Amino acid sequence: MTTTAIETIPHAADNIAKLEEALPDIDLDKAMGYTLADAIREGSTVTGQCVGSWHDEDGNVCALSAALLAVKARHML
């Protein structure tokens, strides 16, 4: 069985659930303009910053992992 990147991040499911509750719905026009920077900003609201790795054992994540959390919370992936 293959492990996905999101499954390796500690507390990922909890952080995604927090984001799903906190983020407002966006319409199609806004979704078409949704950027990586938007996703990083949204994902970083529920995690701490991790430098030098994708994530650490405390659940802190890098910028791209924060973006992944946000995209998953928005059901865009």
C-alpha positions in Angstrom: 0.0 0.0 0.0 1.3 3.4 -0.9 1.5 6.2 1.7 0.5 9.7 0.5 2.3 12.9 1.6 -0.7 14.0 3.7 -0.7 10.7 5.7 2.8 11.3 6.9 2.0 14.7 8.5 1.2 14.4 12.2 -2.2 15.9 13.1 -3.0 16.5 9.4 -6.6 15.2 9.8 -7.2 17.4 12.8 -5.8 20.5 11.0 -7.8 19.8 7.9 -11.0 19.5 10.0 -10.2 22.9 11.7 -9.7 24.5 8.3 -12.9 23.1 6.9 -14.8 24.7 9.8 -13.0 28.0 9.6 -12.7 28.7 5.9 -15.6 30.3 4.1 -17.0 28.7 0.9 -15.7 30.2 -2.3 -17.5 30.4 -5.6 -16.2 29.2 -8.9 -14.8 32.6 -10.0 -12.8 32.9 -6.8 -11.7 29.3 -7.0 -10.3 29.9 -10.5 -8.1 32.6 -9.0 -7.0 30.6 -6.0 -3.2 30.7 -5.8 -0.5 28.8 -4.0 0.1 31.9 -1.8 -3.6 31.8 -0.8 -3.3 28.1 0.1 -0.1 28.7 2.1 -1.7 31.6 4.1 -4.8 29.5 4.8 -2.9 26.4 5.8 -0.5 28.2 8.0 -3.3 29.4 10.3 -3.5 25.9 11.9 0.2 24.9 11.9 3.5 26.1 13.0 6.5 26.7 10.7 8.9 23.9 10.1 12.2 24.7 8.4 14.5 22.1 6.8 11.9 19.4 6.5 8.4 18.8 5.2 7.1 18.4 8.8 8.2 17.6 12.3 6.9 15.4 15.1 5.0 18.3 16.6 2.9 18.9 13.6 4.7 21.9 12.3 4.9 22.0 8.5 6.7 23.7 5.6 4.9 26.1 3.4 4.0 23.6 0.7 2.6 21.2 3.3 0.5 24.0 4.7 -0.8 24.6 1.2 -1.6 20.9 0.9 -3.6 21.1 4.1 -5.6 24.0 2.8 -6.3 22.4 -0.6 -7.5 19.2 1.1 -9.7 21.3 3.4 -11.3 23.0 0.4 -11.8 19.6 -1.3 -9.8 20.8 -4.3 -7.6 17.7 -4.2 
